[in-house]
Amino acid sequence: MKLRRWMAVGAVAVATAATLNMVPATAGRPYDPTAQTLGALGLRHGLQIGTAVSADALNDTADPEYRKIAASEFVSVTAENAMKWESLEPTRGSYDWEAADQLVNFAKRNRQSVRGHVLVWHNQLPQWLTEGVADGSISKQELRELLRKHITTVVKRYKGKIWQWDVVNEAVSDPWDTPPTLHYKGFWAENLGPGYIADAFRWARAADPRALLFYNDYNIEAFGSGNPADDKTQFVYDMVKRLRAQGVPIDGVGAQGHLGTQYGNFNTFQVTEALKKFTSLGVATAFTEVDVRSQMTEAVQAGNSEEINPRLQASAANHSVLMKACLLVRSCLSYTVWGFSDKHSWVPGWFDDPPEGLATIMDENYQPKLAYHEIKSDLILAGPPFVLPRIAPKPRR
């Protein structure tokens, strides 16, 4: 897709940015970039800064600050759970569109783009589907048709309203799985074989010729050994290269960006290299679910600043590495945080042995943390000749 085409898709967000604290500078009132939102600053580079949105938090009348920040700070939104299959079709043949429609309408009112998440994933599937396959009442042939129908129904409903779709999510195993050699994993691979990936992209493209279609996964921010047997990024790269050669309409690769301060994470140039290598395949890139969690030791939970501060600094550094790498690669179209406040983060509920948290860019009281300020400074200080406007691909037919 030509640059102007996807700049046009983001035009509503650009127009919004014009209203977000963009007061003309004067001699008595000099321009202050720190007063701008992340979304407005990202649009200087054609980069859309977004957030995942919780339907429950959005509807919590006792917490209006959540809705206010989701509407004003970001120019792109992703449904945290509202577009997953178990949410959309809890009962076979009966769709519940309320929460997903609400998010799309929220984005329209606030002149934001929408990332659709997710069409095909092995988690958060409706019970009637998984139980039907397990007891044999749903055959493999019927399962494939149900998947086709689901993708077609959802994508057609939101045709023209979704900028990027996460079509297939987390299809590849990890080195610590069994067997340790990387392979296609999960419900869909086990029941339909890896061919479901190509099918899913083709069905999504038939339902919406203009949305950008992404493969999305975690632990693909940088290359490791280069051996697809144990390097997940290499495995995904090889997969995308092979599918593209077969004419499968994959337009982009999303690296989730779920990091942890307890690990030896990457530097900016390692991440940049990975983005550029994916770009060489002719696809767009994006960071789709960014957060950086920390272990919540007893000292952290007790408020010991000597343990809290290093974690906040490490979180800021990791958020910044992903932002700088994205800015350096013109195919990197969006940077989405997976929730913006620790008050509504998924991390504590998922990582509880040992407990983890502190993963987002704002604390539980919606006060910006060091991570927020660091990625804001990255956006402010970036510019030519090393940071140039985004270039998006033409959706592949």
N, C-alpha and C positions, 0 to 999 in steps of 0.2 A: 504494500500500500504506500502510495506516495506520501511524503511528509505532510503536505497540505491536507490530505484526506483525513489523517488521524489527528492533525491539529484541529480540523473541523469538528471531529467527534468530541474533542476536549474544549470546544469553543464555549459551551455553557459554563464550564469550570473557569475558563479564562475570564468570562464576563463576571462571574461571581467574585473572582479575585479583585476585580476593579472596585468592588464595594467593600472589601475587607481591609479597612484601615489604610487604604491607599490614598491618603491625603497629599495633594501636591506640595512639594517642598517649596519653601519660601526663605528669604533671608532671615526672617524671625523664627521660622520653624523648619529647620533642616530635615532632610529625609532621614528617617531612622529605620534601617532594615530590620532591626531586632523587634520592632513593633509589628512586623508582618507575621502572618500565619505560615505554618509549614507548607500548606497547600499553595498559597500565593507565591512563596519563594521558589517552590519547585517548578511552577509554571514559567518562571524566567528561563528555564532550561527545556521547557516542553515536557518536564517530568511530572507525573501525577503522584502526589503523596496521598495515600489512603489509609483506611482503617477497617478492620473487621468490626461489625456491629452486632451486638446482642439484642435480639428481639425483646427479651424480658427487660433489659435495662432501658431500651428505647421507650417502653410502655410504662415505666415506673414513674408515676406522677409525683412520688415523693423525692425524686432525684432528677430535677429538671436540668441540672448542670451537665449530665451525661448527654442528653439530646442536644444541648446548646453547643458543646464542644464537637460532637460528631458532625454537626451541621456546619460549623464555622471554621474549624481547624484544617479540614481535609477536603480534597476535591474528588476523591474516589471512595466508594464504600463497597465492602464485601459482606455478604450474609455469613455470619459465623456458623449458624446451623439451619437457618430457615429454608435453604434450598437443597438440603440433603434429602435423600430418598425417604428415610423414615419419617421426616417432617412433612414431606409433600404428599405421600400416599400411605398413611398409617394403616388404612384398610384397603384391601385390593379393589381397584376400580373406582375408588373415591378419593379425589384429591382435595387437599386443604391448602389453598393458596394464600390464606390471610396474611401470614407473617412475611412471606416472600413478596407479595404484592405491596405490603406496607413499606418494606425497605425500598423497593423500586420507586414507589410514589414519594417516599422521603427524599430519595436522591433527586428526583425530578423537581420537587419543590425547592431544593437547595442547590440546584444546577450542578449536580455531581454526576460523575460517571459511575458505572456499576461493573464490578467483577463478579461473574457468576461462579458460584462454588457450591457444590461440585456435582458433575453429572454421573461419573462412575468411580466408586470407591468401595473397598471391601468392608469398610466399617459403616456404622449407622445406617444399615439397611433395615427395611421393615421386617418384622418378625414373620409375617405371612409368607414372605419371599424365601427367607433362609430355611424356615421350617418346611416349606413345601418342597424345596430341593432335597432336604435331609430325609424326608419320609417318602420321597419318590412320587409325590402327587404332582410335582412340576418337573417335566422332562427337560433334558438338555436343549432340545429343539425349542420347546416352549420358553425356556429361560432366555435364550437368545432373542426370541421375538419380544419378550417382556422388556428386555434391555433396550431394544430398538424403539419400542413404543414409548418407553419412559423418556429416553433422550429426545425423541421427536416431539413429544407432547410438551416437555418443559422448554426446550429451545424455541419452539414455535410460539409458545405463549409470550415469551419475552423477546421475540424477534425485533430487532431495531432498538432495543432498550439496554442491551448488554454489550459492553465494550470488549471485554475479555472473558472467555469461558475456561475454567479449569475442567477440561473434558475428562481426562483420566488422572487419577490421583494415587500416588504411592504404589505403583505397580511392581516395584523392585524391592527385593529383600535387603537385609543388612548382613555384614560379615559375621555378626554374632547370632544369626538365626541358624536353624537346622534345616538343611545342611548349610555349612558356612560359605560354600561357593555361591556367589550371587546368582539369583534366579528370579523368575516371575512368581510372585507370591499372591496369596489371598484367595478369596471366594471366587472371583471371576476367572482367574488363571486356572484354579483347580477344577472348575466346572465347564469352562468354555475353551480353555487353552489360551495362549498369548495372542491369538488372532483377534480377540475381542478388542484389543487396543486400536488396531486399524479400523475395525468396524465402527467403533464409537466415534472416531474422528470423522469418518465418512458420513455417518448418520447426522452428526451435529452440523456438518457443512451443508448437507442437503436441507436441513431445517432453517439455517440462517447463513446465507452466502457472505455476509459482511462482518460478522463477529470474528475477533481473533481467537483462535483455538489453541489452548495451552496444554502441555503435559506438565504436571506439578508434582514435586517431590521434595523430601528433606535430605539433608546430608549430601547435597550436590553443589555446595558453594565453591569448592575448589577441588582440583584433581589430587589424587594420592599417588599410588604406585604406577598408575597407567595400565594396570592389568585388570581387565573387566571381570576377572574371577573374584577380586576383592576390593576394587576401586569402583564405588557406586557411581561416581560422576562419569567415569570412563564407560561404564555399562550403559548409562542413560545416553551419553553422547553417541555411542555406537548404535543404540536402539533408534534414536531419532534420525541419525544418518541413514540407516537402513530403511526406515519407514518413509522418509522423504524421497529416497531413490525409487521407492515403489509407488510414488505419487500420492501417498497419504497426506491429507491436508493439515499437517501440524504447523501452526504459525509461530508458536513460541514455547519456550521452556521456562517454567517458574521454579526458582529456588526458594524454598520456604523461608529459610533464615532463622530457624529455631536453634539458637545457640545457648551455651551455658558457660558461666564464668569459671567453672572448675576445670574446663578442658583447655588443651592447647589449641587455640583457634588460629585463624588465618590472618595474614597481613593483606593489605589492600591490593598488592600486585598479584598475589596468588588468586584472589577472587576475580580480579580484572582479567587475568589470563583465561580463567574458565569461561567468563562471559564472552570474551572475544572468540574463543574456540567454538562455542555454540553459535555465535553470530556468523561464523564462517560457513555454517550449514544453511544460511539464509533465513534463520528464524529470529524472532524477537526474544528478549529476555525480560525478566522481572523478578523482584523480590516480593514474595506474595504473602508471607505470614511471619514477619519479623518480630521476634522477642528474644531477650537474653536473660535466662533464669539463673538464680544463684541458690546454693544450699542454705537453708534456714537453720543454722546451728542454734543451740540454746542461747549463745551470746547474741546472735543477731535478733532472735525473738525477744530477748531481754532489752534490746535497744543499745547494745554496746557499739559505739561509733567506731571503735578500732577494728571491728569486723565488718560493720556495715559500709563504711566509706570505701574500702578497697573493692568491694563488690559493686558499688555504684560506679566507681571509676572504670572497672573492667567492663561493666555493661555498656557504659558510654563509648568505650573504645571499640567494642564489637559492633554496636549500632553504627558507629562512624565508619568503620572499615567497609561495611556493606554499602553505606550511602556513597562513599567516595568511589568505590569500584563501579557502582551504578552510574554515577555522574561521568566517569571516564569512558564509558562504553555507550555509544549513541543508540544502540539497539535496546538498551535497558529503559523500558517505557514507564515503569511504575515501581513504587516502593511502598508496600503496605505493611503497617504494623498490625499484629494480631491482637487487637484490643489496645487501647491507649492508657488505661488506668489499672493499677493493681487491684482496685476494688472489684473489677469484673474480669480478671485474668483467669484463663483456663488452667494455668500451671499448678496452683496449689491443689486443685482437685484431681489432677492426673499424676503429679510427681509427689508422692507422700511418704516414700520409704527410700532414702531420707526425704524429709519435706523440703520443697523448693518454692521459690517465689521471687519477688522483686523484679519481675520480668519485663515490665512495660516502661514507657517513657514518662508516665505521670504516677504519682503516689495515690493512695486511697482517697485522698482529699482533693484530687485533680490538680495538685501542684506539680509543675514541670520538674523533672529530675535532670541530673547532669546529662543523661542520654539525649533528652529533648534538646537541650542547649547545644550539644555537640553536633547533632545532625542539622540543627538550624544554622550553626556557624558554617558547616560544610556547604550548605545551599547558598549562603550569603557570599562566601569567599570564592566560590567556583565561577569560572568564566573562561572565555577564549584565552589562548588558543587550545587549551587542553580539554576544556569542557564546552561542547557545542550542542545545539538543539538536537532533539531526538529524531531518529529515523525509524519508522515502523514499516514492516513488510506489507505487501498486498496480500489479503487473505487468499490462501491457496485453494484452488478449485479441485 
